[in-house]
Amino acid sequence: MPQIEFIARAVIVRDGNILLARHIYPFLPGGHIEFGESAKDALKRELLEELGIEAKVGEFLAILEYSFSDDDGLDHSEINILFLVDGDFPKSQIYSRESHIKFFWHPINDLSVINLKPSDLKRMIPEIMIIGDRGIWRSDMNNEVRKRFLLSKE
Protein backbone atom coordinates (compact mmCIF):
# COMPACT_ATOMS: atom_id res chain seq x y z
CA MET A 1 0.00 0.00 0.00
CA PRO A 2 1.41 3.42 -0.93
CA GLN A 3 2.36 5.67 1.95
CA ILE A 4 3.32 9.29 2.42
CA GLU A 5 6.97 9.66 3.37
CA PHE A 6 7.91 12.53 5.68
CA ILE A 7 11.47 13.70 5.05
CA ALA A 8 13.54 16.33 6.84
CA ARG A 9 16.00 18.07 4.50
CA ALA A 10 19.00 20.29 5.23
CA VAL A 11 19.81 23.51 3.42
CA ILE A 12 23.52 23.99 4.11
CA VAL A 13 25.13 26.96 2.37
CA ARG A 14 28.80 28.04 2.31
CA ASP A 15 30.30 30.79 0.13
CA GLY A 16 27.48 30.72 -2.43
CA ASN A 17 27.43 26.91 -2.63
CA ILE A 18 24.87 24.45 -1.30
CA LEU A 19 25.68 20.99 0.00
CA LEU A 20 24.01 18.26 -2.04
CA ALA A 21 23.96 14.49 -1.78
CA ARG A 22 23.90 12.08 -4.69
CA HIS A 23 22.73 8.51 -4.95
CA ILE A 24 21.11 8.12 -8.35
CA TYR A 25 20.37 11.83 -8.65
CA PRO A 26 21.26 14.90 -6.53
CA PHE A 27 19.11 15.76 -3.52
CA LEU A 28 19.31 17.76 -0.30
CA PRO A 29 20.90 15.92 2.63
CA GLY A 30 18.53 14.50 5.22
CA GLY A 31 16.20 11.59 5.53
CA HIS A 32 13.02 10.00 6.77
CA ILE A 33 11.36 11.10 9.97
CA GLU A 34 10.70 8.11 12.20
CA PHE A 35 7.50 7.65 14.18
CA GLY A 36 7.57 9.76 17.34
CA GLU A 37 10.56 11.80 16.14
CA SER A 38 10.48 15.54 15.42
CA ALA A 39 11.61 16.75 12.01
CA LYS A 40 14.54 18.62 13.56
CA ASP A 41 15.64 15.58 15.57
CA ALA A 42 15.38 13.38 12.47
CA LEU A 43 17.57 15.79 10.54
CA LYS A 44 20.20 15.88 13.29
CA ARG A 45 20.20 12.07 13.42
CA GLU A 46 20.43 11.66 9.64
CA LEU A 47 23.32 14.13 9.30
CA LEU A 48 25.18 12.40 12.12
CA GLU A 49 24.60 8.98 10.51
CA GLU A 50 25.53 10.09 6.99
CA LEU A 51 28.32 12.58 7.70
CA GLY A 52 29.37 12.10 11.31
CA ILE A 53 28.69 15.80 11.94
CA GLU A 54 26.76 17.26 14.87
CA ALA A 55 24.52 19.68 12.99
CA LYS A 56 22.74 22.74 14.32
CA VAL A 57 19.26 22.64 12.83
CA GLY A 58 17.91 26.16 12.65
CA GLU A 59 15.14 28.05 10.94
CA PHE A 60 12.25 26.32 9.19
CA LEU A 61 12.39 27.32 5.53
CA ALA A 62 9.73 25.55 3.49
CA ILE A 63 7.60 22.49 2.81
CA LEU A 64 7.52 20.74 -0.55
CA GLU A 65 5.06 18.00 -1.48
CA TYR A 66 6.39 15.75 -4.21
CA SER A 67 5.16 12.64 -5.99
CA PHE A 68 7.02 10.41 -8.42
CA SER A 69 7.36 6.88 -9.78
CA ASP A 70 10.68 5.15 -9.20
CA ASP A 71 12.63 3.02 -11.67
CA ASP A 72 10.61 -0.05 -10.61
CA GLY A 73 7.32 1.73 -11.37
CA LEU A 74 6.40 2.17 -7.70
CA ASP A 75 4.59 5.38 -6.81
CA HIS A 76 5.92 7.57 -4.00
CA SER A 77 4.56 10.62 -2.25
CA GLU A 78 6.82 12.77 -0.05
CA ILE A 79 6.43 15.74 2.22
CA ASN A 80 9.85 17.39 2.45
CA ILE A 81 10.41 19.76 5.36
CA LEU A 82 13.38 22.08 4.78
CA PHE A 83 15.49 23.66 7.53
CA LEU A 84 18.51 25.92 7.49
CA VAL A 85 21.41 23.95 8.99
CA ASP A 86 24.81 24.95 10.31
CA GLY A 87 27.71 22.94 11.64
CA ASP A 88 31.34 22.06 11.03
CA PHE A 89 30.88 21.12 7.39
CA PRO A 90 34.19 21.19 5.49
CA LYS A 91 34.35 23.71 2.65
CA SER A 92 36.10 21.20 0.41
CA GLN A 93 35.53 17.44 0.08
CA ILE A 94 32.90 15.93 2.37
CA TYR A 95 33.01 12.21 2.97
CA SER A 96 29.93 10.07 3.46
CA ARG A 97 29.66 7.35 6.08
CA GLU A 98 27.28 5.53 3.74
CA SER A 99 28.86 4.00 0.64
CA HIS A 100 25.82 4.59 -1.60
CA ILE A 101 25.76 8.38 -0.99
CA LYS A 102 28.28 10.99 -2.16
CA PHE A 103 28.27 14.63 -1.02
CA PHE A 104 29.36 17.67 -3.01
CA TRP A 105 29.11 21.46 -3.05
CA HIS A 106 27.26 23.10 -5.95
CA PRO A 107 26.77 26.81 -6.77
CA ILE A 108 23.38 27.89 -5.45
CA ASN A 109 22.75 30.16 -8.45
CA ASP A 110 23.45 27.31 -10.91
CA LEU A 111 20.95 24.67 -9.76
CA SER A 112 19.11 24.65 -13.10
CA VAL A 113 21.94 22.64 -14.73
CA ILE A 114 21.64 19.57 -12.50
CA ASN A 115 18.92 16.96 -12.08
CA LEU A 116 18.06 17.97 -8.51
CA LYS A 117 15.14 16.07 -6.98
CA PRO A 118 12.52 17.17 -6.15
CA SER A 119 12.91 19.43 -9.18
CA ASP A 120 10.93 22.31 -7.62
CA LEU A 121 13.95 22.83 -5.35
CA LYS A 122 15.77 24.37 -8.33
CA ARG A 123 13.40 27.36 -8.00
CA MET A 124 12.76 27.22 -4.28
CA ILE A 125 16.35 27.28 -3.00
CA PRO A 126 17.37 30.51 -4.76
CA GLU A 127 14.08 32.09 -3.67
CA ILE A 128 14.73 31.02 -0.09
CA MET A 129 18.44 31.79 0.17
CA ILE A 130 19.07 34.64 -2.27
CA ILE A 131 15.77 36.50 -2.28
CA GLY A 132 14.87 35.60 1.31
CA ASP A 133 11.41 34.27 0.44
CA ARG A 134 10.80 31.84 3.30
CA GLY A 135 7.84 30.00 4.75
CA ILE A 136 6.84 28.57 1.38
CA TRP A 137 4.67 25.54 0.72
CA ARG A 138 4.78 24.05 -2.76
CA SER A 139 3.11 21.00 -4.18
CA ASP A 140 3.31 19.28 -7.53
CA MET A 141 0.01 17.58 -6.69
CA ASN A 142 -3.43 18.98 -7.53
CA ASN A 143 -1.86 21.82 -9.51
CA GLU A 144 -1.05 23.69 -6.31
CA VAL A 145 2.01 25.74 -7.00
CA ARG A 146 2.63 28.07 -4.12
CA LYS A 147 1.20 29.25 -0.85
CA ARG A 148 2.81 31.26 1.89
CA PHE A 149 2.81 30.49 5.60
CA LEU A 150 2.59 33.39 7.98
CA LEU A 151 5.76 33.14 10.02
CA SER A 152 6.24 34.96 13.25
CA LYS A 153 9.66 35.99 14.51
CA GLU A 154 10.11 34.51 17.97
N, C-alpha and C positions, 0 to 999 in steps of 0.2 A: 504494500500500500504506500503510495507517495506521501511524503511528509514535508513539512516546512522546516528548513534548516536555519537556525539562528547562528550568525557568525559575527564575532567581534573582529574588527579590522583596525590596523594601526596606520596612521599617517605620520611618517617619520621623515622630516625634511632637514637637510643640511646643505648650506651653500647653493641653494637653487636646485638641488637634486632631491628626489624622493626615493626611499628604500622600497624596492620591489622584490618579490619572491617569484621563482619560476619552477613549475613542475612541467606541465605540458605547455602552458601559456603563462604569461606574467600576471600576477595578482598582488594585492596588498597583503603584507604579513598579518597573521592572526589565525583564528580557527574557530571551531565550533564551541558554542556555549553549552556546557553540561547542565543537566537538570539540577536546580537548586543553586546554581552559580550565577553571580552577577556578570554582566558583560565586561566590566572593567577587570574583575578577577580572572575571567576566562582569558582575556587578552594578556594580562600579566603572566599567567600560567603558560600560554602558548608561546610567548616570546622567550620565556625561560627555557622551555622544552626545545624550541627550534634553534635558538641562538645562544643560550646560556647567559643571557643578559637580564639583569633586574631592571625592568622598564618602569618609568613613571607615566602612568596613564592619566592624561589630563582632560582637557575640554572635549565634550561631545561635539561632533561636527555635523553629522548627517546620518540619514537612514536611506538605504537603497534596496528596494525589492527587485529581485531578478529571477527570471525563470529561463531554463535552457534544457536541451536534451544532450546527454553525454554521447561519447563515441559508441556506446553499446545500445543507444536508443532509449535509455532510461530518462524519464522526465525528472527535473529537480526544480525546487522553488526555494529561494534563499531570502532571508532578511539580513542584510549586512548593516551593522552598526559601526560607524566610523568615529574614532577618537584620535585626538592629537596625542602623540607619544614622544617622550624624551627619555634619554638614558645614555649610557656610555657606548654608543654605536660608533665603531670605527669609521673614519671618513674614506678609507680605502676599501680593500677587500674585506668582506664579511663572510665568515665561514658558518655553514649550517651544521647542526648536530644531527640532522636527518638527511640521509644520503640521497633521497629522492627530491630534495628541495635545494635550489641554489638562490643566493641573494645577490642583488646588484643595485647600484645607484643609477638613476636615470634622470635627465633634466626634466624638471616639472613642466616647463613650457614646451616640451617636445613629446608629449604623451601620445599625440595623434599618430605617430609613426610606428607604434608597437601594438600588439594584439592584446592589450590589457583587458582583463575580465573582472567583473562585469564591465562592458564597454562604455556604459554611461559615466564611469569614473574618469574617462578621458576629458569630459567636459566639467564634471563636478570638482575634481581636485584643483584645477586652476581657479575655478570660481571660489572655492573655499580658501585656498592658500594665497592667491595673488590678489584677488578682488576683495576677499574677506566676507564673502557671502556664505554665512554659516546657518545651521539649523534647517537644513534642506531635507525634504523627503522627496524621493523620486521613485517611480515605479515603471517598469516596462510592461506591466500587466494592466488590462482594462484601459489602455490609452491614457493613463494618468502620467503626466510628464513632470509636474513640479508643484509642490505646495511648500509653504514656509511655516515652520514652528515659530511660536512666539517664545523667545528665550529671554529669561531674566538674568541679569548679572547679580550673582550672589557674592 
